């Protein structure tokens, strides 16, 4: 199990094919998290957001970019702000762009 604390209240834990995020995933955390997150993505099948207390649009952007690099990831957990931001940016469950409305 690998553990990384990129600072700003965010933690990353890699346990086999599961990547667990915890703490705040906001602009300050996202800026520092990308260099620590990127090398941990290979082989990840599940991204567990259960430990994320809250995220903002910068955190959502970091997650969307990370998930795009994975092959059919499963997302676990719904931190505060995720549902609202997904709706605002019209993202699907995997944080990709949903089909446009007719």
Residue pairs with C-beta under 8 A, 6 or more apart in sequence:
1 13
1 14
1 15
2 12
2 13
2 14
2 40
3 11
3 12
3 13
3 14
4 11
4 12
4 13
4 14
4 36
4 37
4 40
5 11
5 12
6 12
6 29
6 32
6 33
6 35
6 36
6 37
7 29
7 32
8 24
8 26
8 28
8 29
8 31
8 32
8 33
9 23
9 24
9 28
9 29
10 21
10 22
10 23
10 24
10 25
10 29
10 32
10 33
11 21
11 22
11 23
11 51
12 19
12 20
12 21
12 33
12 36
12 37
12 40
13 19
13 20
13 21
13 22
14 20
14 40
14 44
17 43
17 44
17 45
17 46
18 44
18 45
18 46
18 47
18 48
19 40
19 41
19 44
19 46
19 47
19 48
20 48
20 50
20 51
21 47
21 48
21 49
21 51
21 52
22 51
22 52
22 53
23 29
23 51
23 52
23 53
24 52
24 53
24 54
24 55
24 59
25 33
25 52
25 54
25 55
25 56
25 59
25 62
25 63
25 79
26 54
26 55
26 56
26 58
26 59
27 56
27 58
27 59
29 59
30 58
30 59
30 61
30 62
31 58
33 62
34 62
37 62
37 66
38 66
41 66
41 69
41 70
44 70
44 73
45 70
45 71
45 72
45 73
45 74
46 73
46 74
46 75
46 76
47 63
47 66
47 67
47 70
47 73
47 74
47 75
47 76
48 76
48 77
49 63
49 75
49 76
49 77
49 78
49 79
49 82
50 76
50 77
51 77
52 59
52 77
52 79
53 79
53 80
54 79
54 80
54 81
55 63
55 79
55 80
55 81
55 82
55 85
56 81
56 85
57 85
57 89
59 81
60 81
60 82
60 85
60 86
60 89
60 91
60 95
63 95
64 91
64 95
64 96
67 73
67 75
67 94
67 95
67 96
68 95
68 96
73 94
75 93
75 94
75 95
85 91
86 92
86 95
90 97
90 98
90 100
91 97
91 98
92 98
